[in-house]
Amino acid sequence: LACVSNALLDPDAISPGDRVIVTGPGTIGILAAQVAIAAGARTTLIGLDRDSPRLAIAASLGLDARSLDEPETRRGLAAEAEDRAINTVIECAGAEAAVSWALASIRPRGRLVQLGLLSDDAEVALAGAILREVTVTSSYGSTPASWEHAIGLLAVDAVRSTVDEALGWDADALLTHHPLLLRGVHTVAEDTAKGALLSSLIRGNCALLAAHTNADAPEG
């Protein structure tokens, strides 16, 4: 998540209202789509028919996930490209065909964010992108600032609203920054505030994970 935040938020590569397409429904692609949505973009995650299990996972997370092998999806995206409606493509597949499609679809003065790793002998035609003044950026690592952005995208505390949202998604886990039991308690009975939250999580079969110390104490 910090690597994706570094690519998209430091500096901002997406503005509210942008039309964003993410190619490649793997872990990085799903995270990139979620960060784009958090930045206010209208976002679609695309893959191919062979990616159907991953697209199904993305859809279960509430993402607009589609296969480019579906004629309706291909026609719809082609129409958007023709109308110069696609501001940004975040390429996470690392495939020549995906990069070529992205460069051909982005509006003039739009942006390609290349996160997928291409092979050393990959060949991609750039003439059209240069003529349309497409900006190409990439990212391979993270910075302290991108870690701050990433933490900001996660739940800070397990409170009633975040617990209810996680249970509403039928999530397997809720990841927060602060531990629920950061300060000692004498009971986790259901008639206490923290006990009620723990009971809800247990009944919902949802784990609670906190990344407080390891996020606060890395060297550098």
C-alpha positions in Angstrom: 0.0 0.0 0.0 2.9 2.4 0.7 4.4 1.7 -2.7 1.0 2.4 -4.4 0.6 5.6 -2.3 4.1 6.7 -3.4 3.1 6.3 -7.0 -0.3 8.0 -6.7 -0.2 10.4 -3.8 3.3 11.7 -3.6 2.8 14.0 -5.6 -0.9 13.6 -6.4 -1.4 11.8 -9.7 -5.2 11.8 -9.4 -7.7 14.5 -8.8 -11.3 14.2 -7.6 -13.6 13.4 -10.5 -10.9 11.9 -12.7 -11.7 8.9 -14.9 -9.2 6.2 -14.0 -8.7 2.7 -15.4 -6.5 0.2 -13.6 -5.1 -2.7 -15.6 -4.2 -6.0 -13.8 -6.4 -7.2 -11.0 -3.6 -8.6 -8.8 -2.9 -7.3 -5.3 -1.2 -4.1 -6.5 -4.0 -3.5 -9.0 -6.7 -3.9 -6.4 -4.8 -1.6 -4.0 -4.3 1.0 -6.7 -8.0 1.0 -7.6 -8.9 1.5 -3.9 -6.4 4.3 -3.5 -7.8 6.0 -6.7 -11.3 5.7 -5.4 -10.2 7.2 -2.0 -8.7 10.1 -4.1 -12.1 10.7 -5.6 -11.7 9.1 -9.0 -14.3 7.2 -10.9 -12.4 4.0 -11.2 -12.7 0.7 -13.2 -10.3 -2.3 -12.7 -9.9 -4.4 -15.8 -8.4 -7.8 -16.5 -9.0 -10.6 -18.9 -11.3 -13.6 -18.7 -8.4 -15.7 -17.3 -8.3 -13.2 -14.4 -11.9 -14.0 -13.4 -11.1 -15.3 -9.9 -9.2 -12.1 -9.2 -11.9 -9.9 -10.7 -14.4 -11.7 -8.5 -12.4 -10.8 -5.4 -12.2 -7.2 -6.6 -15.9 -7.1 -7.2 -16.5 -8.6 -3.7 -14.6 -5.6 -2.3 -17.0 -3.2 -4.1 -14.8 -2.4 -7.1 -16.1 -1.9 -10.6 -14.2 -4.9 -12.0 -14.5 -6.0 -15.6 -12.9 -8.3 -18.2 -11.6 -6.6 -21.3 -12.5 -9.8 -23.2 -16.2 -8.9 -22.8 -17.3 -7.1 -25.9 -19.5 -4.7 -24.0 -16.6 -3.7 -21.8 -14.2 -3.3 -24.7 -16.8 -1.2 -26.6 -17.5 1.0 -23.6 -13.8 1.7 -22.9 -13.2 2.4 -26.6 -16.0 4.9 -26.6 -14.5 6.6 -23.6 -11.1 6.8 -25.2 -12.7 8.2 -28.4 -14.4 10.9 -26.2 -11.0 11.6 -24.5 -12.6 10.8 -21.2 -9.9 8.7 -19.6 -7.6 10.9 -17.5 -5.3 8.2 -16.1 -4.4 4.6 -16.6 -2.6 2.8 -13.7 -0.9 -0.1 -15.4 -0.3 -3.0 -13.0 -0.2 -6.0 -15.3 3.3 -5.6 -16.6 2.3 -6.7 -20.0 3.2 -5.1 -23.4 -0.3 -5.3 -24.6 -1.7 -3.6 -21.5 0.8 -0.7 -21.8 0.1 -0.3 -25.5 -3.7 -0.3 -24.8 -3.2 2.3 -22.0 -1.1 4.6 -24.1 -3.7 4.4 -26.9 -6.6 5.1 -24.6 -5.4 8.0 -22.4 -6.6 11.5 -23.3 -4.2 14.1 -24.5 -2.1 15.4 -21.6 -3.3 12.5 -19.5 -1.1 10.2 -17.4 0.1 6.6 -17.4 1.3 5.4 -14.0 3.4 2.3 -14.7 3.5 -0.1 -11.7 3.7 -3.4 -13.5 7.2 -4.6 -14.3 7.9 -5.2 -17.9 10.5 -7.6 -19.2 13.9 -6.2 -20.3 13.1 -6.9 -24.0 9.6 -5.4 -23.9 8.8 -3.2 -26.9 6.2 -0.4 -26.6 5.5 2.3 -29.3 5.6 5.7 -27.8 5.1 8.0 -30.8 1.4 8.4 -30.2 1.8 9.1 -26.5 4.5 11.7 -27.3 2.2 13.5 -29.8 -0.6 13.6 -27.3 1.8 14.8 -24.5 1.0 11.9 -22.2 2.9 12.0 -18.9 4.4 8.7 -17.9 5.4 8.1 -14.2 6.4 5.1 -12.3 7.3 3.9 -8.8 9.0 0.9 -7.3 9.5 1.7 -3.6 8.1 3.8 -0.8 9.1 6.8 1.3 8.3 7.9 4.9 5.8 10.3 3.3 4.1 7.5 1.4 3.9 5.4 4.6 2.1 8.3 6.2 -0.3 8.4 3.3 -0.8 4.6 3.6 -1.6 4.8 7.3 -4.0 7.6 6.6 -5.9 5.3 4.2 -6.4 2.7 6.9 -8.6 2.8 9.9 -6.8 4.6 12.8 -8.9 3.0 15.5 -11.4 0.2 16.0 -14.5 2.2 16.9 -18.1 1.3 16.3 -18.2 2.9 12.8 -15.2 1.0 11.5 -16.2 -2.3 13.1 -19.7 -2.0 11.6 -18.2 -1.2 8.2 -15.9 -4.2 8.3 -18.8 -6.5 9.3 -21.0 -5.0 6.7 -18.4 -6.0 4.1 -18.2 -9.5 5.6 -14.5 -8.8 6.0 -12.2 -11.4 7.4 -10.1 -8.8 9.2 -10.0 -5.2 10.2 -6.6 -3.5 10.1 -6.1 -0.5 12.3 -3.2 1.6 13.4 -4.0 1.8 17.1 -4.6 -1.4 19.1 -8.0 -1.6 20.7 -6.5 -2.6 24.0 -3.6 -0.1 23.9 -4.4 0.8 27.5 -5.0 -2.0 30.0 -8.5 -3.1 30.9 -9.9 -5.2 33.7 -12.8 -6.7 31.7 -14.0 -7.2 28.1 -17.6 -7.8 29.2 -20.2 -6.9 26.5 -21.6 -4.1 28.6 -18.3 -2.2 28.2 -17.5 -0.2 25.1 -14.4 -2.2 24.1 -16.0 -5.5 25.1 -19.0 -4.7 22.9 -16.7 -4.1 19.9 -14.8 -7.3 20.6 -18.0 -9.3 20.9 -19.2 -7.9 17.5 -15.9 -8.9 15.8 -16.0 -12.4 17.3 -19.6 -13.0 16.3 -18.8 -11.7 12.8 -15.7 -14.0 12.5 -13.6 -10.9 11.8 -10.0 -10.6 13.1 -8.6 -7.3 14.4 -5.0 -6.5 13.5 -3.1 -3.5 14.7 0.1 -2.2 13.1 1.1 0.4 15.7 4.6 -0.4 16.8 5.9 -1.8 13.6 4.6 1.3 11.7 6.0 3.7 14.3 9.4 2.3 14.8 11.1 1.4 11.5 14.7 2.7 11.2 15.0 5.7 8.8 
